[in-house]
Amino acid sequence: MNLDIENTMSKKTIGIPRAISYYNNYPFYYGFFNALGFNIILSDKTTTKLINDGCQCVVSDTCLPIKVYVGHVLNLLQKGCDTIFVPSIQSTAYKVNNCTKIRGLPEIIRNVINQPFKMIEPTLDKTNKISFKDFCYETAHQLEIYNEENIESAIKAGWGIYNNFQKMALIGVPFEEAVKNAIENKIVSKPIEIVRPLSVVIMAHGYNLFDERISLSLIKKLEKMGVKAYTGLNVSKQDAMKSIQELGEIQYWANELDLTGAAAHYMLNNKVDGIIALSAFGCGPDSLMVDEIQYHASERNLPMMYLTIDEHTGEAGFVTRVEAFVDMLIRRKRKKLQDSNIKVLPTSKNENKIVKEKEKTLTTV
């Protein structure tokens, strides 16, 4: 153990797995726990070894995000962290539910990891009138903190950092950059937009999309192909909910705003050339949400690709599918421009570079 970790571990510490709710709530957790006087130990970023460690602890048909989560808990234990935050997020609004595995995370961890450590396991269940404030109070009480003034102050600090994170995410600041700036009490302005000839919306859980090992750096790959990628972080909750309702659907799943809501928003406003759904293999809630969007996208003749991932997903085949989808979008857009009587330069071999530059000016998004 290096000196920095030893110094940190000598104080009150709490470990947070870099998985599942981390990708939605970490800015709040950071502000909340720091205000309570705790140092936060994060697990390392996901690696193949970390995934394999998690896989060895659970049955084979467990979904990838849970295998990854178990791996992150093991990683924290390897760091010497003996107090780990494992929340049970049952429902985020009345009858708006999480999947059973996320609801039962503490029970899963308790039964598959046979090592001694203190698990902080508060419950959020708005269906049964356990509010977010109750969730925060239960967290503090399990940490043996009972002063209401301190807890209220910590909740306020958490919301302050989370709100700054959300403001930056909405204007297009990348996830990691938005988190970093928020916890440093910084707000950066809207990044300079790079004009790209195509745009897509990715409907995916944050823990699948923003974990670069799980998503195989999908956003970066798309950017290298000249595609602007929008995500659920770029859509406000109000706009996402309004879009779901405009499709005649309802919000049932806790992550519906990031998936159905985000895809519906960009589809209804004609802001993208296509939709990419990214989901862990065998995810029941995702299959229902993707089916909903596939139906509505088909009605609007909007191309959609469904990518499923697990611990065995190979990068070569993954990239081939993405490249094929992007090539198809390029051909569709070129034809649309031609059909609208916009003059497009010839596409001879020697003029490819000129054509690409011309298309950039014709297809600004």
NORKAUR-V758568 format. One record per residue. N is the residue number from 0. RES is the residue in one small letter. OMEGA is omega in whole degrees, 0 to 359 (999 if undefined). Layout:
n->N res->RES omega->OMEGA
n->N res->RES omega->OMEGA
This chain:
n->0 res->m omega->183
n->1 res->n omega->187
n->2 res->l omega->181
n->3 res->d omega->180
n->4 res->i omega->178
n->5 res->e omega->180
n->6 res->n omega->180
n->7 res->t omega->184
n->8 res->m omega->178
n->9 res->s omega->178
n->10 res->k omega->175
n->11 res->k omega->183
n->12 res->t omega->172
n->13 res->i omega->180
n->14 res->g omega->177
n->15 res->i omega->176
n->16 res->p omega->180
n->17 res->r omega->184
n->18 res->a omega->178
n->19 res->i omega->188
n->20 res->s omega->176
n->21 res->y omega->187
n->22 res->y omega->174
n->23 res->n omega->194
n->24 res->n omega->187
n->25 res->y omega->178
n->26 res->p omega->176
n->27 res->f omega->181
n->28 res->y omega->182
n->29 res->y omega->181
n->30 res->g omega->182
n->31 res->f omega->184
n->32 res->f omega->178
n->33 res->n omega->179
n->34 res->a omega->176
n->35 res->l omega->177
n->36 res->g omega->181
n->37 res->f omega->167
n->38 res->n omega->182
n->39 res->i omega->172
n->40 res->i omega->176
n->41 res->l omega->171
n->42 res->s omega->179
n->43 res->d omega->175
n->44 res->k omega->185
n->45 res->t omega->175
n->46 res->t omega->177
n->47 res->t omega->178
n->48 res->k omega->181
n->49 res->l omega->178
n->50 res->i omega->180
n->51 res->n omega->177
n->52 res->d omega->179
n->53 res->g omega->181
n->54 res->c omega->183
n->55 res->q omega->184
n->56 res->c omega->186
n->57 res->v omega->178
n->58 res->v omega->190
n->59 res->s omega->183
n->60 res->d omega->173
n->61 res->t omega->183
n->62 res->c omega->184
n->63 res->l omega->182
n->64 res->p omega->179
n->65 res->i omega->176
n->66 res->k omega->179
n->67 res->v omega->181
n->68 res->y omega->178
n->69 res->v omega->178
n->70 res->g omega->179
n->71 res->h omega->176
n->72 res->v omega->177
n->73 res->l omega->179
n->74 res->n omega->178
n->75 res->l omega->178
n->76 res->l omega->177
n->77 res->q omega->177
n->78 res->k omega->181
n->79 res->g omega->181
n->80 res->c omega->185
n->81 res->d omega->173
n->82 res->t omega->187
n->83 res->i omega->182
n->84 res->f omega->181
n->85 res->v omega->185
n->86 res->p omega->173
n->87 res->s omega->182
n->88 res->i omega->185
n->89 res->q omega->180
n->90 res->s omega->184
n->91 res->t omega->174
n->92 res->a omega->183
n->93 res->y omega->181
n->94 res->k omega->172
n->95 res->v omega->197
n->96 res->n omega->168
n->97 res->n omega->176
n->98 res->c omega->186
n->99 res->t omega->183
n->100 res->k omega->178
n->101 res->i omega->176
n->102 res->r omega->184
n->103 res->g omega->182
n->104 res->l omega->180
n->105 res->p omega->180
n->106 res->e omega->178
n->107 res->i omega->182
n->108 res->i omega->181
n->109 res->r omega->186
n->110 res->n omega->182
n->111 res->v omega->180
n->112 res->i omega->184
n->113 res->n omega->177
n->114 res->q omega->181
n->115 res->p omega->172
n->116 res->f omega->179
n->117 res->k omega->180
n->118 res->m omega->175
n->119 res->i omega->192
n->120 res->e omega->178
n->121 res->p omega->180
n->122 res->t omega->171
n->123 res->l omega->183
n->124 res->d omega->184
n->125 res->k omega->175
n->126 res->t omega->179
n->127 res->n omega->173
n->128 res->k omega->170
n->129 res->i omega->189
n->130 res->s omega->178
n->131 res->f omega->176
n->132 res->k omega->176
n->133 res->d omega->178
n->134 res->f omega->181
n->135 res->c omega->179
n->136 res->y omega->179
n->137 res->e omega->177
n->138 res->t omega->181
n->139 res->a omega->181
n->140 res->h omega->178
n->141 res->q omega->176
n->142 res->l omega->178
n->143 res->e omega->174
n->144 res->i omega->187
n->145 res->y omega->181
n->146 res->n omega->186
n->147 res->e omega->180
n->148 res->e omega->179
n->149 res->n omega->180
n->150 res->i omega->179
n->151 res->e omega->178
n->152 res->s omega->179
n->153 res->a omega->177
n->154 res->i omega->179
n->155 res->k omega->179
n->156 res->a omega->179
n->157 res->g omega->180
n->158 res->w omega->179
n->159 res->g omega->180
n->160 res->i omega->180
n->161 res->y omega->181
n->162 res->n omega->177
n->163 res->n omega->176
n->164 res->f omega->183
n->165 res->q omega->178
n->166 res->k omega->181
n->167 res->m omega->180
n->168 res->a omega->182
n->169 res->l omega->181
n->170 res->i omega->173
n->171 res->g omega->176
n->172 res->v omega->182
n->173 res->p omega->187
n->174 res->f omega->184
n->175 res->e omega->180
n->176 res->e omega->179
n->177 res->a omega->178
n->178 res->v omega->182
n->179 res->k omega->181
n->180 res->n omega->182
n->181 res->a omega->182
n->182 res->i omega->174
n->183 res->e omega->180
n->184 res->n omega->177
n->185 res->k omega->171
n->186 res->i omega->180
n->187 res->v omega->180
n->188 res->s omega->181
n->189 res->k omega->180
n->190 res->p omega->178
n->191 res->i omega->181
n->192 res->e omega->173
n->193 res->i omega->181
n->194 res->v omega->180
n->195 res->r omega->185
n->196 res->p omega->181
n->197 res->l omega->174
n->198 res->s omega->177
n->199 res->v omega->170
n->200 res->v omega->178
n->201 res->i omega->175
n->202 res->m omega->185
n->203 res->a omega->171
n->204 res->h omega->178
n->205 res->g omega->183
n->206 res->y omega->172
n->207 res->n omega->188
n->208 res->l omega->188
n->209 res->f omega->169
n->210 res->d omega->189
n->211 res->e omega->177
n->212 res->r omega->181
n->213 res->i omega->183
n->214 res->s omega->184
n->215 res->l omega->177
n->216 res->s omega->184
n->217 res->l omega->183
n->218 res->i omega->180
n->219 res->k omega->179
n->220 res->k omega->179
n->221 res->l omega->179
n->222 res->e omega->178
n->223 res->k omega->178
n->224 res->m omega->179
n->225 res->g omega->183
n->226 res->v omega->174
n->227 res->k omega->182
n->228 res->a omega->174
n->229 res->y omega->181
n->230 res->t omega->178
n->231 res->g omega->179
n->232 res->l omega->182
n->233 res->n omega->181
n->234 res->v omega->178
n->235 res->s omega->179
n->236 res->k omega->181
n->237 res->q omega->180
n->238 res->d omega->179
n->239 res->a omega->180
n->240 res->m omega->179
n->241 res->k omega->181
n->242 res->s omega->177
n->243 res->i omega->181
n->244 res->q omega->179
n->245 res->e omega->177
n->246 res->l omega->182
n->247 res->g omega->180
n->248 res->e omega->176
n->249 res->i omega->174
n->250 res->q omega->177
n->251 res->y omega->183
n->252 res->w omega->184
n->253 res->a omega->181
n->254 res->n omega->184
n->255 res->e omega->181
n->256 res->l omega->180
n->257 res->d omega->183
n->258 res->l omega->181
n->259 res->t omega->184
n->260 res->g omega->181
n->261 res->a omega->181
n->262 res->a omega->181
n->263 res->a omega->181
n->264 res->h omega->182
n->265 res->y omega->179
n->266 res->m omega->183
n->267 res->l omega->181
n->268 res->n omega->178
n->269 res->n omega->184
n->270 res->k omega->184
n->271 res->v omega->178
n->272 res->d omega->181
n->273 res->g omega->180
n->274 res->i omega->173
n->275 res->i omega->174
n->276 res->a omega->180
n->277 res->l omega->187
n->278 res->s omega->174
n->279 res->a omega->181
n->280 res->f omega->175
n->281 res->g omega->181
n->282 res->c omega->182
n->283 res->g omega->179
n->284 res->p omega->180
n->285 res->d omega->182
n->286 res->s omega->179
n->287 res->l omega->181
n->288 res->m omega->179
n->289 res->v omega->178
n->290 res->d omega->178
n->291 res->e omega->183
n->292 res->i omega->177
n->293 res->q omega->179
n->294 res->y omega->183
n->295 res->h omega->177
n->296 res->a omega->178
n->297 res->s omega->178
n->298 res->e omega->183
n->299 res->r omega->179
n->300 res->n omega->179
n->301 res->l omega->182
n->302 res->p omega->179
n->303 res->m omega->177
n->304 res->m omega->181
n->305 res->y omega->178
n->306 res->l omega->175
n->307 res->t omega->185
n->308 res->i omega->169
n->309 res->d omega->184
n->310 res->e omega->181
n->311 res->h omega->184
n->312 res->t omega->180
n->313 res->g omega->184
n->314 res->e omega->184
n->315 res->a omega->179
n->316 res->g omega->178
n->317 res->f omega->181
n->318 res->v omega->180
n->319 res->t omega->180
n->320 res->r omega->180
n->321 res->v omega->179
n->322 res->e omega->180
n->323 res->a omega->179
n->324 res->f omega->179
n->325 res->v omega->177
n->326 res->d omega->178
n->327 res->m omega->179
n->328 res->l omega->178
n->329 res->i omega->180
n->330 res->r omega->179
n->331 res->r omega->183
n->332 res->k omega->177
n->333 res->r omega->180
n->334 res->k omega->179
n->335 res->k omega->179
n->336 res->l omega->179
n->337 res->q omega->181
n->338 res->d omega->180
n->339 res->s omega->176
n->340 res->n omega->173
n->341 res->i omega->185
n->342 res->k omega->178
n->343 res->v omega->183
n->344 res->l omega->178
n->345 res->p omega->184
n->346 res->t omega->177
n->347 res->s omega->186
n->348 res->k omega->184
n->349 res->n omega->184
n->350 res->e omega->182
n->351 res->n omega->182
n->352 res->k omega->180
n->353 res->i omega->180
n->354 res->v omega->181
n->355 res->k omega->179
n->356 res->e omega->179
n->357 res->k omega->181
n->358 res->e omega->178
n->359 res->k omega->181
n->360 res->t omega->181
n->361 res->l omega->189
n->362 res->t omega->179
n->363 res->t omega->179
n->364 res->v omega->999
